Amino acid sequence: MLDLVAAAPRSARPGDELVSKLQTICGRENVFSEPEDLLVFEYDAGFDRHPPSAVVVPGTAEEVAEVVRAAREAGLPVVPRGAGTGLSGGTVACGGAIVVATSRLRRILDIDVEGRAALVEPGVVNGHLNDAARRSGLFFAPDPASQRCSTIGGNIGTNAGGPHALRYGSVVDHVLGVEMVLADGTIASFGGRAPDLPGYDAVPLIVGSEGTLGIVTKAWVRLLPLPEDVRTALALFRDVETGARAASAIIGAGIVPAAMEMLDRTTMQALNAAFDAHLPDDAGSLLLVEVEGQAEDCADEIGRIAAICSAEGGSGLRVAADAAERELLWKARKLGYPALARIKPNNYLHDAVVPRTKLPAVLRAVNEIAQRYGYVTANMFHIGDGNLHPILLFDARTEPIERVMEASAEILKVAIAAGGTLSGEHGIGLEKNEFMRWVFTEDDLGAMRRARDAFDPDGVMNPGKIMPGGGACDDIPTERIKRGLAEGMWV
Ligand SMILES: Cc1cc2nc3c(=O)[nH]c(=O)nc-3n(C[C@H](O)[C@H](O)[C@H](O)COP(=O)(O)OP(=O)(O)OC[C@H]3O[C@@H](n4cnc5c(N)ncnc54)[C@H](O)[C@@H]3O)c2cc1C
């Protein structure tokens, strides 16, 4: 059985000359190179791990640029890192990279209330930007469930989504421009405040590029006015299929909720066990629907949603009377993930997207796969946009990771066969790079590689991520297992 910690490769320590150069650039206290200091930078919230050669925490874009030049001279790649909450191994330091952590780049430089935009450094936490924007009646719409700790740089890196992506889109719809340190250590800007900038619009290419094109050092992001009213409703259904039918009927009726989330029976039972949530044990699914806008429209829409849920067999309908009750309804969704740790200590959280109409069939297939492999599975997901999050629960101390990865590859295959794709919001990183061949042709991948090469011809920035092959991460055992699975299960 593969022991992930024991199997993680060890990086050679960087030479004293490089360490002292990095210390000169960023300050002695902002450079880490002792093995015990590097341990927590080996991994993110995913599975893969590899120690960096060193971790630096620069305080300015100029320092980031100097670090990139120093790494280049030493022949080492560079990996940008925000809060490390990524779920696809995007911050794993393949090739003994130098990790550039953005935790000191955390200033909100401007909130332009009239222009409804903010200029921020990449280490600003999403929730902190929102707290600041709310004081001016504005908000930053992308709301990953990790928003209390994940950073704007990481959100840009992964093109993060969240419950409200159904109405507002994901991060790519909210970034106006970025300043970025490129692989040669120069600083370039793309996009900006002015509408219709001339030249190529590189911003949508940079958002979601997972640190493979450069290190974002500043970002102009769009802020939206807070809605006049928000209404939230919760309904229970006998199973996932009936809940999914109600969700489709809501969209079919021409309502676009701000968010529409589903929890399955396993998750509800875990919530009851962990947090005394008082959810009925016999319900098969819980649908949480939120609408935002003018008060009159919200009242009308929430009434129609309640009627649709009843017509589709929903029960236990509850509409939050005020903000405090709304918070309480969302608590069930937000605490679902930690509650699952009551069942098993480890989990593999998936992120495939499928057409909403295919959800019931795909969920059935996911549960069949999990059962065949002997795993408990929980589902807690953004049903409105078909972003599935099946979670395989297991105990890494006694259950082999290889089998979890095999079951996971089967789940991905089912989602793709249903017309879906590999990732809705978590990114490809290391976790799914080999499976890119399942959804793109060699010509597609070749065009993507050439786009990447235009920014980084020598593969200095976050090597081994997104694109299959390449060899940069070959010493990571899980990488080899995935490659075998991707080849063995070719669709
Ligand atoms: C409990 C939990 C819930 C989550 N819920 C959601 C959710 O609802 N929606 C969602 O989309 N994700 C979710 N995630 C995943 C994760 O939080 C997001 O992917 C988030 O955007 C990562 O931000 P981070 O600051 O932790 O970035 P990191 O994990 O540090 O980095 C993520 C990627 O971005 C790159 N990167 C980081 N900073 C920069 C930079 N300055 N310039 C260029 N590239 C950079 C990294 O190299 C890496 O490839 C969740 C994770 C957890 C643990």
The ligand as a MOL file (V3000), in Angstrom:
LIG
                    3D

  0  0  0     0  0            999 V3000
M  V30 BEGIN CTAB
M  V30 COUNTS 53 58 0 0 0
M  V30 BEGIN ATOM
M  V30 1 C -13.0580 23.1190 2.1290 0
M  V30 2 C -12.7550 23.6230 0.7430 0
M  V30 3 C -13.7760 24.1580 -0.0170 0
M  V30 4 C -13.5210 24.6200 -1.3080 0
M  V30 5 N -14.5500 25.1600 -2.0330 0
M  V30 6 C -14.3160 25.6160 -3.2780 0
M  V30 7 C -15.3780 26.1740 -4.0550 0
M  V30 8 O -16.5340 26.2670 -3.6230 0
M  V30 9 N -15.0760 26.6170 -5.2980 0
M  V30 10 C -13.8080 26.5450 -5.8040 0
M  V30 11 O -13.5880 26.9740 -6.9280 0
M  V30 12 N -12.7960 26.0070 -5.0930 0
M  V30 13 C -13.0040 25.5530 -3.8510 0
M  V30 14 N -11.9750 25.0110 -3.1260 0
M  V30 15 C -10.6320 24.8960 -3.7190 0
M  V30 16 C -9.6920 26.1190 -3.4370 0
M  V30 17 O -10.0550 26.7500 -2.2280 0
M  V30 18 C -9.7350 27.0990 -4.6110 0
M  V30 19 O -9.1680 26.4730 -5.7440 0
M  V30 20 C -9.0070 28.4200 -4.3520 0
M  V30 21 O -9.1850 29.2540 -5.4700 0
M  V30 22 C -7.5110 28.2360 -4.0880 0
M  V30 23 O -7.0140 29.4330 -3.5080 0
M  V30 24 P -5.6520 29.4100 -2.6950 0
M  V30 25 O -5.3220 30.7960 -2.2920 0
M  V30 26 O -5.6880 28.4080 -1.6290 0
M  V30 27 O -4.6520 28.9680 -3.8710 0
M  V30 28 P -3.5090 27.8620 -3.8610 0
M  V30 29 O -4.0600 26.5310 -3.5150 0
M  V30 30 O -2.3580 28.3510 -3.0950 0
M  V30 31 O -3.1250 27.8840 -5.4220 0
M  V30 32 C -4.0450 27.4220 -6.3870 0
M  V30 33 C -3.4210 27.5690 -7.7920 0
M  V30 34 O -3.2730 28.9510 -8.1030 0
M  V30 35 C -1.9100 29.2560 -8.3760 0
M  V30 36 N -1.6280 30.5810 -7.8010 0
M  V30 37 C -1.7380 30.9560 -6.5040 0
M  V30 38 N -1.3940 32.2440 -6.3860 0
M  V30 39 C -1.0590 32.6890 -7.6210 0
M  V30 40 C -0.5980 33.9260 -8.1480 0
M  V30 41 N -0.4000 34.9780 -7.3610 0
M  V30 42 N -0.3480 34.0180 -9.4660 0
M  V30 43 C -0.5470 32.9630 -10.2900 0
M  V30 44 N -0.9740 31.7630 -9.8530 0
M  V30 45 C -1.2310 31.6340 -8.5380 0
M  V30 46 C -1.1020 28.1430 -7.7210 0
M  V30 47 O 0.1420 27.9580 -8.3490 0
M  V30 48 C -2.0330 26.9510 -7.9080 0
M  V30 49 O -1.8780 26.4150 -9.1930 0
M  V30 50 C -12.2070 24.5390 -1.8390 0
M  V30 51 C -11.1730 24.0110 -1.0590 0
M  V30 52 C -11.4420 23.5430 0.2110 0
M  V30 53 C -10.2990 22.9730 1.0120 0
M  V30 END ATOM
M  V30 BEGIN BOND
M  V30 1 1 1 2
M  V30 2 1 2 3
M  V30 3 2 2 52
M  V30 4 2 3 4
M  V30 5 1 4 5
M  V30 6 1 4 50
M  V30 7 2 5 6
M  V30 8 1 6 7
M  V30 9 1 6 13
M  V30 10 2 7 8
M  V30 11 1 7 9
M  V30 12 1 9 10
M  V30 13 2 10 11
M  V30 14 1 10 12
M  V30 15 2 12 13
M  V30 16 1 13 14
M  V30 17 1 14 15
M  V30 18 1 14 50
M  V30 19 1 15 16
M  V30 20 1 16 17
M  V30 21 1 16 18
M  V30 22 1 18 19
M  V30 23 1 18 20
M  V30 24 1 20 21
M  V30 25 1 20 22
M  V30 26 1 22 23
M  V30 27 1 23 24
M  V30 28 2 24 25
M  V30 29 1 24 26
M  V30 30 1 24 27
M  V30 31 1 27 28
M  V30 32 2 28 29
M  V30 33 1 28 30
M  V30 34 1 28 31
M  V30 35 1 31 32
M  V30 36 1 32 33
M  V30 37 1 33 34
M  V30 38 1 33 48
M  V30 39 1 34 35
M  V30 40 1 35 36
M  V30 41 1 35 46
M  V30 42 1 36 37
M  V30 43 1 36 45
M  V30 44 2 37 38
M  V30 45 1 38 39
M  V30 46 1 39 40
M  V30 47 2 39 45
M  V30 48 1 40 41
M  V30 49 2 40 42
M  V30 50 1 42 43
M  V30 51 2 43 44
M  V30 52 1 44 45
M  V30 53 1 46 47
M  V30 54 1 46 48
M  V30 55 1 48 49
M  V30 56 2 50 51
M  V30 57 1 51 52
M  V30 58 1 52 53
M  V30 END BOND
M  V30 END CTAB
M  END
